[in-house]
Amino acid sequence: MTALDTVREIEGRHVLATYKRQPVVFTRGEGARLFDGDGREYLDLLSGIGVASLGHAHPGLAAVIADQSATLLHTSNLYYHPLQGEAAARLATISGLPRTFFCNSGTEAVEACLKFARRFWHTQGDRERTEFVAMEGAFSGRTFGSLSVTHDEHYREPFEPLLPGVTFVNANEPAAIAAAVTDRTAAIIAEPIQGEGGVRPLSAAAVSAITAACRTTGALFIADEVQTGLGRTGVPFYFQALGLNPDLVSVGKALGGGVPIGACLCSERVAQAISAGDHGTTYGGNLLACRAAVFFLQQIMEGGLLDHVKALAPHFERRLRTLALRHSLVTDVRGAGLMRGLELRVDATPVVDTARQHGLLVNRTDEKVVRMLPPLTITAAELDRGLDILDTVLAAVGSEVHA
């Protein structure tokens, strides 16, 4: 029995089957590379769905985690500790939003944003502003609140009824956005670039419509930056590139470099509406997670990582557009920075599977999109090697499609 067979057999008996696993077991990593139990190397252009922002086994991150774990892991939010303040101050500097609530994941960050939006209006004495407007194609998580602003019926239908008062609109129809936002709307929520929805950036028209709707009705705006935030697109947050002004921002994935941590960033006016006891978490913002977050933010702010992403992004885009010209299987190239998607004419599953067989990790989203979220530390040479493999894979899959 192989190591993979052993893991499958044990999981089959003891782990709840909520995931469709790919047939590989990774045992160690180094930078942009992963290795399976047989020592086979894989180039990782997925980074744990955008989580391993500093790559795998980053020596600096490993050192601060080891130091913190040997010092103090957790004291609970009943007490002060210095690392929350440092992480929050750094997030305020790069986002422009002065207050932070720490949690454990991006989904929890969205949940906090939704709660704080409702709490804002409750504090103003407006008990009728409880509704939300979200975008078609949106994915914001799987808890009841975040699932309620996630569009795909595949995720929603088994768990309905969900949070009432959520309206979904087509982001490419500004008139629909204007019509949906009313004086009962607590907030509009949107990903600046949809991740699970197929790596689809908000259009300029959508940005204008959201801005106008918030200005006209007073509705808050929540930017769901769980996937796009923290340098992934070449700027600290993609709402900045689009010219949006959110009242709340959800953050997760990249923030801990692999250590679970999320955050809800708040404007001062929203923060002033929140009272002690309105929200809470046992693990959120503990010392280990915040130490990892501070280290990651240091790399973004002072370590040259953001400049590295900016420099690499045009090369990444050029290579992908060259692939699109070479392969009729590809119909579109989308994204920004190191968040990219190739839309195909067919289901992307064969490309993902064949790529893995060739030692390249990418994934499928929105059925026909190959999504790439490499570590922010990836080198140009590693990126080129990965795209050379993808070139070979697209040729092989394309020849089968046309056979």
Phi, psi and omega in degrees: 000131180284167177300322179296316179299320181295314179298315179300318183294317180291316178299321182300334181266336192233340184256131179299132189275067178263357180234147170262100184284149169272150189282070177203148176236116179269137184244341175200167179217162178204108180064237181269012183244146171239155181228137178270182184296340178267003180085006180287138184265141176231136173274124190261103175259023178238329177050048178063038186058052174082010184272314183283066188296331179259016184080186183264139177056042178299123187297324179293315178296318179300322182293317182287326176296316180298317180297315181292321181294333178274354183253300181191122182270317195204135174230350182086163182279011171286344186230158173286151160211152191287341189283330176298315181298319180294315179296317181294321179297321179292320177296322178296320181297317184273344183255331187085358176258123195280345187238148182225137167248123181267141177219203189250349187197168176296320178301315178296327178294319176297316179303317179296319179300316180296316179297316183291329176296315177294320180296325178303311183288326176299318179296327179286353181089008180258094184279355182269345183273083184237358189266163179228148172244126181234169186263143170300139183087357184289146169225119182235001177136184189235002170286168188300317180291308182294326176293329180294335177254016172262133194275323190298121180298333179302321178279326191276313195304320181293347187242008179288152007281140179260196179302126181284163173081025177254127178245130177259137180230156175282120183296342180270008179238087183306325180294326179292322177296313180300320182288328185282332185271121185230186178282006172255358183277117175288317183199153166263137175237135179206145169277129176302326167227120178293132180270288178297337179282004173112025180054062184244109178290148171297136179283163176300324179294321178294318179300315179297319181293319178295315180299315181294319181295319178293319180294320184286318187258344185086000180302144175285161174238128176253119174266116178274095184254025181303319181264326186273341189281170171067044171091351183305322185263004181098354172231161182305313177221142186285341175300332179292320178292329182274347182082022177273155180233083184285153171270335181218144179225130175265135184229143176195216177042270191293339195302322182258002180063017182128340173275128186296120175199141174225172181205145170252119179263137187233144168291164181295322182293325175290316181302323181292343180270354185263136180244159176305133180093352181293333179205162181191171181199144177283308186270336190303131178072025178289173189296319181297310182298317181291326176297318177296318180297316179299317179298314179299315181295328174297321179293323178290316190272326187232346186265005177083005184292320179296319177296324178297315179296316179302318182290325184279333187302313181297325178294317178301313181296317179300315180298319180293321179292328174294319176299319181297324178289329183280334188234117180293346178297332183269129181251341181199152173238127183224163173121193180204154177056234178254035172233104188225151177223138172252116175274135183250167175282343186230172174305138185278354185305314180299327178293316180298315182292316181293322178299315179300319178297334178265006177086028179230133180252117171224179175217172184254135174217153182049038174068306188250010185250129171270115183260139178232125179224069184292162173305145180293345181269359184301145180268164177299321180295318179293320178297317179298319180297318178296319181286333173295318177296316180298324176302313179297319181294315180298323178295317182293314180292321179298322180292327177289321179297320184272355182292000000 
